[in-house]
C-alpha cells in the first residue's frame, strides 16, 4: 500500500510592516479628503484672519502712535495708555460700562429663564410657537431704530410711558434727563431687545433635559421652586454659561442704545467705552487714543470671559 503524504498548507504571505517610527503613507482617498476639507475651511480661515486677526494687530500697533489721518503718524509709545488712565471721561465710561453689564446681563438672564420655563410648561404647541417668535422678534430689528422709537416712548413730556403712569397717578419721570433714570432706561431698552437670544438658548436647554428626571423628582415629592433649584438649574448650567458669556461680551460693547437715547448724558452718566472710542476716533480724529481704549476693552473682555470659564469648573455640571 502506497503511503501518500499530504503536502503542508501554504500560508499566505503577510504584507511587509513599515519600519518602526515611520507613519503609514496616506492613500489617494485620504489626501483627497484632506484637500476637500481644506478648501471648505479656507473661506472661514481667511475671513477670520482678514476681519479679526489683522484688525486686532493693527489696533495694537496704532495704539502706539499719534495719528489724525491728515498728518503722518508719529510714534508715541505708551503715551496713549497713560492718557487713558488720567482721562476722567474714559475712566467714567469704563465704570458705566461695568455697571450696565452687571444689571443688563442679570436682568436679561432672569427674564429669559423665567419666560423659557413658562413657555416650556403645559400649553398648546401653536401657542408655544407664537411666544417663541414674539420674544425673538425684537432681536432681528435694528438697535438704532428701536432706540429711536423708545426715545419717543420714554419722553418726559409726551411719551406713552409717562402717559400710562399718569393714569394711575404717578408724576412724570425724567427717564432720559435724570442721571439715575437714564441708565435704568438704557438697561430696559437693551434688555427688551436682547433677551430673545437667551430665551431661545434656555428653551433648547430645557428641551434637552430628560423628562424622566423630573418625573422621578416628582415621585420623591419635589415640586415647584424646589424642583427647579435642585434639578433644572444644575442640568441647565452649561446653557447658562453660554448665555452669560455671550451676554457679557455683548453688554461690554453696548453702543447704539446709549448713543441714540441719551448721547451719553446727562453729563457722562450713560457714556460707555465704545462711545468714547467712536468719539475719539471719528469726532476728535485721535485714532491712536481710540485704539488704546479699544485694546484695553479687548483685554477686559478676555479677562472677564476667562474668569467665567474658570468659575464654571465649580458651578457648571455636564450630564
C-alpha positions, 0 to 999 in steps of 0.5 A, a space after each residue: 500500500 502506497 503511503 501518500 503524504 499530504 503536502 503542508 498548507 501554504 500560508 499566505 504571505 503577510 504584507 511587509 510592516 513599515 519600519 518602526 517610527 515611520 507613519 503609514 503613507 496616506 492613500 489617494 482617498 485620504 489626501 483627497 479628503 484632506 484637500 476637500 476639507 481644506 478648501 471648505 475651511 479656507 473661506 472661514 480661515 481667511 475671513 477670520 484672519 482678514 476681519 479679526 486677526 489683522 484688525 486686532 494687530 493693527 489696533 495694537 500697533 496704532 495704539 502706539 502712535 499719534 495719528 489724525 489721518 491728515 498728518 503722518 503718524 508719529 510714534 508715541 509709545 505708551 503715551 496713549 495708555 497713560 492718557 487713558 488712565 488720567 482721562 476722567 471721561 474714559 475712566 467714567 465710561 469704563 465704570 458705566 460700562 461695568 455697571 450696565 453689564 452687571 444689571 443688563 446681563 442679570 436682568 436679561 438672564 432672569 427674564 429669559 429663564 423665567 419666560 423659557 420655563 413658562 413657555 416650556 410648561 403645559 400649553 398648546 404647541 401653536 401657542 408655544 410657537 407664537 411666544 417663541 417668535 414674539 420674544 425673538 422678534 425684537 432681536 432681528 430689528 435694528 438697535 438704532 431704530 428701536 432706540 429711536 422709537 423708545 426715545 419717543 416712548 420714554 419722553 418726559 413730556 409726551 411719551 406713552 410711558 409717562 402717559 400710562 403712569 399718569 393714569 394711575 397717578 404717578 408724576 412724570 419721570 425724567 427717564 432720559 434727563 435724570 442721571 439715575 433714570 437714564 441708565 435704568 432706561 438704557 438697561 430696559 431698552 437693551 434688555 427688551 431687545 436682547 433677551 430673545 437670544 437667551 430665551 431661545 438658548 434656555 428653551 433648547 436647554 430645557 428641551 434637552 433635559 430628560 423628562 424622566 428626571 423630573 418625573 422621578 423628582 416628582 415621585 420623591 415629592 419635589 415640586 415647584 421652586 424646589 424642583 427647579 433649584 435642585 434639578 433644572 438649574 444644575 442640568 441647565 448650567 452649561 446653557 447658562 454659561 453660554 448665555 452669560 458669556 455671550 451676554 457679557 461680551 455683548 453688554 461690554 460693547 453696548 453702543 447704539 442704545 446709549 448713543 441714540 437715547 441719551 448721547 451719553 448724558 446727562 453729563 457722562 452718566 450713560 457714556 460707555 467705552 465704545 462711545 468714547 472710542 467712536 468719539 475719539 476716533 471719528 469726532 476728535 480724529 485721535 485714532 491712536 487714543 481710540 485704539 488704546 481704549 479699544 485694546 484695553 476693552 479687548 483685554 477686559 473682555 478676555 479677562 472677564 470671559 476667562 474668569 467665567 470659564 474658570 468659575 464654571 469648573 465649580 458651578 457648571 455640571 455636564 450630564 
